[in-house]
Amino acid sequence: MSVPNLRRFLVALALVPAALGAQQPYPHQSEPIGSVREIYDGTLSPEMAVNTFRNIHRLFPSRRVPASTRPRPLRRAAEPLGPVTFEDDGQRYDLDAFMEANRVAAVLVLHDGQVKLERYRLGNTERTRWMSMSVAKSVTSTLFGAALQDGYIMSLDDPVTGYVPKLMGTAYDGVTVRDVLMMASGVQWSETYTDPASDRRALLEAQIAQTPGGAVDVMSRLSRAAPRGTVNRYSTGETQIAGEVLYRALGRPLSDYLHEKIWQPYGMEADAYWWLESADGVEIGGSGFSAVLRDYGRLGQFVLDGGVIGREQVLPEDWVAEAGSPKTLVGGEPLDYGYLWWTETSEQGRRDGAFSGEGIHGQFLYINPAVDVVIVVWTAAPHPTEGRPADEWAFFGAVSDALR
């Protein structure tokens, strides 16, 4: 092997530790952590937030998604990401200022499938797993695409009660899979994370109780607020319905299907973990997924590539464009949301067809098809929805423009 080729081989090898999650003890396993209620209350100290966010598998029973036996290299680009600056609310930010202001714990930028930027902070390393919070919703969405391709889900217009009979006679009668993926069921829901009396906290308490079927019981007691398809109401409960639909359509855990369709064949380098509603039960469709930074990047690249692995079309050919594009509600109201993905609202971002998975406390998986960019951001903001000065979408736009 020539010296240049040997050098490229060694660089690629350094970016693909062999089965990170399976072969080595997890480096953060003995750290003190907070509770899940403290996460949602926003009462963790900044230091305890970091420890907890990288150890969420210790908060609930979780199902492992094993690392691939054939890790896919993530090669470094010949030229790293150059200077990136943007302005938000009258403040000018460069990369370092953005990461400091928003308490960013790690960031990864892929361009044309190659690493333009990879940086860790707050004691994190390439072996750290980090919570995704609602980015898990976008993982669930992607599994729906695979299930459609494989014939487990026949149509997005199927009623959810056809898959989850327990919902018959509830507010979910007549609601379709598509309605749920758009969070447009019309079922009443309050998503206030810090309010112990909210529906979101009732779902969390059902998970804490770890009673089989407890999450569906919470959803079964909800009332109807609007006709289906007419109103978008952000609801983590809606994604638990989605998870239940998938679980029953597949006849097996979502984690197992994720491993079979994506994690193993696409070459993820480390184990991931996914919270369960109850011991050995259904995955939490809207939260509780954790993985290493590069594997989030690989997942984004898989979506950016149209869901193709080798010669296999894992997702329907039109799935990514459909799932990641703005929708229209019944009655014609436009919606800046796809199928469990947030869609870009800026003029340039709309032209690019950009979209993102987003989670509270500042977790992002951003995809820009026009520029062939994937950006992963982990944030250690102690409060679920407050305290991040810089707009992450402005940062994504600046990176995309720098690589355009």
N, C-alpha and C positions, 0 to 999 in steps of 0.2 A: 504494500500500500504506500502511495506517495505521501510525502510529509503534509501537503495541503489537505489531502483526503483524510489522513489520519487525524489531523487537527479538527476537521469538521465532524468526524466520527466521535471524537472525544467530547466535543461541545454538545452534540446531540445526546450522547450517553449521560452526560452530567445533568441534563434536563429530564431524564427519565429514570429515577430511582426504581429499582426492581420491586414491584408490588409493595409500595411504601406501607400501606395500612396493614398488610397481612404478615410482614416479616419482622417488623420492629415494634417495640413497645411505644405506645403513644406518648409523646414527650410532655404533655400537659395533664396527664391523667391524675396526678396527685395534688393538683392545685386546689385551694379552697374555692368554692363557687357559691353563688347565691341561689335563690329559689325562682321558680317560674313565675310566681305571683309578683316577686320583686321586679322581674323583667317587665311585666305588663304594667305595673304601677309606676315604673320609671324611678325606682328608689335605690337602685344599685349605685355604689360608688364607681367612679371611672375605672379604677383598678379592678374591682370585682366584676364589672361589666365585661372587661376583656376576658378574664378567666372563665366566666360563665358562657360567653358567646362561643368560645372554642371548646366547650365541654358539654354541649346541650344533650349529648347522648347519655349523660349521667342524670338528667332530669326526669326522663321517662323511659320505660322499656322501648327499645329501638331495634329495628331490623337492619342487619348489615347488608350492604350491596358490595359484594367482593370485588377487589381490584381485578383488572384484566390480566390474564396470563400472558398477554402480548401488548405491553404498554406502547402507546403511539408516541413517537418523538415530537416534541415541540421545539423546533429549531429557532435559534435566535436570528433575527434579521441582520443582514450585513451592516445596516445603519440603524442605530437605536432611535427612538422617538426624539425629535428635536424639541426646542423650547415651545411650550404651550402656555398661552396667556388668554384670559377672558375677563370680562367685566360683568359683575352682577350686583345690582342694587347700589351702584355708585362705587363699588369696591373693585380694585384690580387684583387679580390672582394669577400667580404662576403655579406650577405643579406643587412645589413645596408649600406655598401658602395655602393652597386648596387642601392639601392633606393635613396640614396642621390645624386649619380653621375647623374642618369637619371631623377631625379625629379619625382620619382614615387609617385603618389597620393593615390594609394591603390593597394593591392595585395591579391589574394585569391588562395589557393592551396587545391584542393580536391584529396584525395587518397582513392580508394575503396568507393567513394561516401561520405566520411567524411571529415570534415574540419581539415586540418593539419596546416594551417596558414591563418589568416585573420588579415590584418593590414591596418589602414587608416592613412593618413597624410594630411597636408595642409588644415586642417579644415574640412575634409570630415568625414562622419559617415556612419553607416549602412543605414541611410535614404537618403543619397546622390544618385542622379542619375547622371551618367556620360556619355558623348558622346562616341559613338563607332567609328565614322567616317567609314572607309571601312570595319570594322567588320560587318556592316549592310549588306554588300554584301553576307557574309556567312549566315546571317539570311535569305536573299532572296533565296539563294541556297537551304536552308533547306525547305523552303516553296515549292519550286519546287518538292522536293522529296515527300512531302505530297500531292501535286496536282497530281503527277503521280499515287500515291497509290489510290487516290480517283477518278481517271479517268478524271480530268479536263484537264490535259495535256496527250495526247494519246502517244506521243513519243518525245524523245529529238531530233529526226531527222525531226520533223515537221518544216516547214518554218515559220519564225517569222511573215511574211506577212499574214499568215493564221489567226493570232490572232490580228495583228495590220495592217489593210488594208491601213492605211495612209502611210505606208512605201513602198507600191507598187510603182515601178518606181524609187526607190532611190537606193543607194549603198547597201541597205539591201535586195534587191531582191535576192533570192536564199540562203540567210543565214539561218541556222537552229538554233533552240533553243540550241543545243549542242555547236555550234560555239560561241554563245553569252556567255554561261556559262564558256567556256574556254578562252574568250576574244580573239577569233581567227576568227573574221568575215572578216578580211582583209580590213576593212574600216579605212580610215585615221583618226588619233586622236593624239592630243598632251595633255598630262596630267600635264603639268607644273603648279603647284598650284600658284606660285608667279608671273606668267606672265599674266598680264591682257588681252593679246592678244591670250592666249591659248584656245583650245577647251573646256578644263575643266572650265575655267573662263566664257566662253560663256554660258555653261550650268548653271553655278551658277547665272549669270545675268538673265537668263530666269526664274530661280526659284525666284530671287528677284522681278522680274516683276509680278509674281503670275498670269500669263495669262494662262487660261486653254489650254492645248495642246502645250504650249511654249517649253517644253523640247523635245517633238517629232519633233517639227519644227526645232530645232537645229540639231538633229540627221538626219533629212531628207535632210539637205543641205550638208552633208559630201560627200566626194568623195571616190572612191575605190583606195586602195594603193597596194593590193595584192590579189591573189585568196583566197577565203574563206578556212579556215582550215590550211593555210600554214604558217601563222605568228601569234605569240602572241604579242598583243600590249595592254598594261595595259590601261583600259579605263573605267572611271566611267560612261561615256555615254552608254557604252555597258550594264551596269547594270540597267540603266534607261529603256533601251529597254526590259530587262528581267522583270522589274517591270511592264511595260505596258503590256507585254504578260500575266503575271500572273493576273493582274487586269481584263483584258478582258476574260481570260479563266475562272476565278472564278465568274465573274459578281458581284463582291463586293470588298471592300477595303482589301488590304493585312493585315492591322492591325486587322480587324475583323477575318480573317482566322487564323492569328497567335494566337489570343485569343482562338478561338474555338479548334484548333488542338493541341496547346502546352501550352500557358500561363495559361489557366484555368485548363485543366486536369493534367498538370504536377505540378501544385501547386506553381506558382510564387507568391511571397509575396507582391509585390508592383506594382503599375501602371508603365507602360513604355510609352514612347511617340515616335512618328515617324513623321519626317518632311513630308510635302505635297508639291507637285509641284505647286498647286494652292489651294485656299480655298475649302475644301471639295472635293479635287481632288485625284490624284494618289500619293501614297507614293514615296519618293525618294529611288529607289531600291538600291543605292550604298552608302547612307550616312544618317545621321540625326536620327538615332535610339539611344535612351537613356534609361538606366535602372539602378537599383541598383546592387551593386557588387555581391551579392549572387544570384540574378536572372540570371546574366551572367553565374555564375557558374552552376546553375541548367540547363541552356540551353546547356552548354558544356557537362554536365552529360547526358542529354537527347540524345545528338548526340553520345556520347561515348557508351551509352547503346543500340545503334542501332536503335534509334527512336521508342522504345517500351514504352508504358505507360500502366501499369497493364498488361492486356492480349491483348491490342490493338496494332497492328503493324501500327504505324502512318506513318512511312517511309517505302518504299520497303526494303525487307530484305537485299539487296545488295547495298542500296543507299549510306550508310556512307563509305563503302570500295571504292565505285566507285567515289564518290564526293571528298573524301579526299586523293586520290592517284594521283601520277604523270601521266600526259597524254603524248601522242605522236601526233605531228602535221602531217598533210598530207606530205608525203615525208620522214617520219621517224625521224624527229628531236625530241629529248626528251624535255619535258616541265616540269619544277618544279612547276606545278600548277595543281589543280584539277578543280572542278566546283565551282569557286569563293572561294576557299580555297587555301592557300599557303602550299606547301608540304616541309617537312624537307629535307635538302640537305646533312647533315652529314651522315657518314656511319652507326653509331648507330641509328640515328633518322630514317633513311630509313628502317633499320631492324625493328624498332618499329612501323613503319607506322604512324609516328607523322605528324600532320598538324595543321594549325593555321589560324584563321581569324586575319587580321591585318589592323590597321587604322593609318593615319598620326597623328602626334603629339604623337605617341607611345601607341596605344591601341592594346591589344592582347587578343585573346581567343584561348589558346593552348590546344591541345588534344593529349594524347599519349595512344593509345589503349593497347599497350603491357604492360605498367606499370599501367594502370588504373588511369591515372592522368589527371586532368583538372587544368589549371592555367589561371587566369584572371589578367591582369596588366593594370592599368590606369596610364597614364603618362601626366604630365602637361608641356610638352616641348612647349615653345612659338612658335618655328619655325616648319612648317609642316614636314620637312624631315631632319633637321640638329640639332646638339647639344645634342645627346645622346651618351655619351662616351662608354658605355658598350653594348655589343651585347646581346639582349634579348634572342636569341636562345641559346646562351652559358649558360645563366641563366636557361632556361628551361631544357637544357640537364643536368645541375648539379642537379637540383631538381629531375628530373627523375632518375638519377643515385643514389641519396640519398635514394630514395623510392623503388628502384628496388628489 
